[in-house]
């Protein structure tokens, strides 16, 4: 739900996860397709991103022997200004990127009555200022991965 506070602000604590029979049937088919096709592809893309970016930015790490379903491929930059500059640079090249985590959990409206401070959560506070999600879906081509990675490297060489 898009609220006046923003799309990524949780205003209530709760869960509603009921599926009707039709939704469950469709999800069952989609889940099978995801496991049999897309899961392998996104993990190969993860490896390609990591090979190109491992010495450039902080990259996500998946422990050996595990896979990820990758809702996003999120990198960490050195500062908010570097992150924001890279986002603009990529946008100017027609490369989408997104900042999904603009507000820490302790700063969500749902927790406004608790006595929380950014000082109490330095890691999450820093991550909200420095992470950027790159394109990640099973249909990315090697050429697109190369463009994203070379653009990041070009920007950071400055």
C-alpha positions, 0 to 999 in steps of 0.5 A: 500500500502506498501511504502518505509516509512513502511506499517503503514505510511500514505503518502497521505491524501485521501479516495477511497471507491468505491465498484462494485456490486459484492463486495457489494453483497459479503459484504452484505452477510458477514456483515449479518454473522458477525452481526449474529455470529461473533460480539457476539463471539468477545465481549465474548472473550473481556470479557474473556480477560478483566476478566483475565487481568484487574488487570494486564495491562491496558485493552480496555473499551467498555461502558456498553450497547455497542459492538465492532467489535474488529479489535484488542484487544489492551493492554497498558503496562507500558513502551516500554521496557516492551511492546517489552519484552512481544512481544518477550516472546509471540513470543517465546511461539508461540503466535502472537501479533502485534504493529500496531501503530508504528507511531503517526498520527502527525508523518505520512509522509502525515503531514510532512509539518506541525509544529508538535512535540511529545511534543504537543501529549504526549498521542498518543506518549506514546501509540505508545510506550506501546500498544500491540495487542493480538490475537482477532478473533471469533474462539479463544478457551478458551484454547487459551485465557487462554494461552495468559493471563497466558503467559502475567501474567507469563512474568509480574511477571518476 
